[in-house]
Amino acid sequence: QSALTQPASVSGSPGQSITISCTGTSSDVGGYNYVSWYQQHPGKAPKLMIYEVSNRPSGVSNRFSGSKSGNTASLTISGLQAEDEADYYCSSYTSSSTRVFGTGTKVTVL
Amino acid sequence: QLQLQESGSGLVKPSQTLSLTCAVSGGSISSGGYSWSWIRQPPGKGLEWIGYIYHSGSTYYNPSLKSRVTISVDRSKNQFSLKLSSVTAADTAVYYCARDRSGYDLSFDYWGQGTLVTVSS
């Protein structure tokens, strides 16, 4: 299985909104609403930010939102803050009952 | 609060078998609706899903690693384990264990802190 495709980096100024894309195929992202997003700060374990395309776990800021169109899922961070600077990964269920991660995106707050 | 803690050898020689254990506390590994995953991250690179074991004992593995991976569970100790055989330098990574909400939304909601495994002679 191939990793889902994400942009290597995205940047924005404080207060701005940014969007990270996650492109797969009809056998993963496009075929199921089981896309999740993870935030990872340096040296730390990933943290669940979005599940089932657009749902936020308790405790996650409402500045984080998710969506999906066809084979591409997206994570939007609005009102960008310094603490949002981190790596972000998408993940999807696949038609083989396995899981696949995205290539990862480094978010920089300018 | 559920907690996961990885343990095992931090240094493995090429061609040998990597062995790690994930101890689960604050909840039962036999709880229905969840499976237990291993995920790794080579230094400076992205996350790679290795595989998971259902509470029933069924396993699913990454096709690229399937021939070398075994995940098992020890319910009496509330822990699960990873074995990766015939390792090479490419298997050097931080290895994470995580809970997979396989009966719900298929997300990884709890993670261990990760343990670095280096493959070197």
Interface residues (C-beta under 8 A of the other chain):
Chain A: Q1 A3 Y34 S36 Y38 A45 P46 K47 L48 Y51 E52 N55 P57 Y89 S91 Y93 S96 S97 T98 R99 V100 F101 G102 T103 G104
Chain B: S37 I39 G46 L47 E48 W49 G51 Y52 Y60 Y61 N62 P63 S64 Y96 D100 R101 D105 L106 S107 F108 D109 W111 G112 Q113 G114
